[in-house]
Amino acid sequence: MAAQRILVIEDEAGAREALKSLLDEEGYTVATAESGLRGLERVSDFRPDTVVCDFYLPDIDG
């Protein structure tokens, strides 16, 4: 079975990379985005099974 694909949308680089690292270690395929608008773009090209999104983003809210 293929690994679940998770998109992490978080504007704080440290939190974004920490969550990506944790999910990678658990065997998930992870992509990240640093803004809400970039996250919307990544949904189209990455096709995630799950999105983990910060509620307070500078460009658009989660």
C-alpha positions in Angstrom: 0.0 0.0 0.0 1.3 3.5 -0.9 2.2 5.9 1.9 -0.5 8.4 2.7 0.2 11.9 1.3 0.0 14.8 3.7 0.3 18.5 2.9 1.5 20.7 5.8 0.6 24.4 5.4 2.4 26.5 8.0 4.0 29.9 7.8 6.5 29.4 10.6 9.5 27.6 9.1 10.6 25.8 12.3 7.1 24.4 13.0 6.6 23.4 9.3 10.0 21.6 9.1 9.5 19.9 12.6 6.1 18.5 11.6 7.4 17.4 8.2 10.3 15.6 9.8 8.0 13.8 12.3 5.6 12.7 9.6 8.5 11.6 7.4 9.8 9.4 10.2 6.3 7.8 10.5 6.4 6.8 6.8 4.1 9.5 5.3 4.9 11.2 2.1 4.9 14.9 3.0 4.9 18.2 1.1 4.9 21.6 2.6 3.7 25.1 1.8 4.6 28.4 3.5 1.4 30.2 2.8 -2.3 29.6 2.2 -2.0 30.6 -1.4 1.0 28.3 -2.0 -1.0 25.5 -0.2 -3.8 25.8 -2.6 -1.4 25.4 -5.5 0.2 22.4 -3.8 -3.2 20.7 -3.4 -3.5 20.7 -7.2 -0.1 19.3 -8.0 0.6 17.1 -4.9 -3.0 15.6 -4.5 -2.8 15.0 -0.7 -4.9 12.6 1.2 -4.8 14.9 4.2 -4.1 18.6 4.8 -2.7 19.9 8.1 -3.2 23.7 8.0 -2.4 26.6 10.3 -5.5 28.6 11.1 -3.7 32.0 11.1 -1.8 32.5 7.9 -0.8 36.0 6.7 -2.4 35.8 3.2 -5.5 33.7 3.8 -6.8 31.9 6.9 -6.9 28.1 7.2 
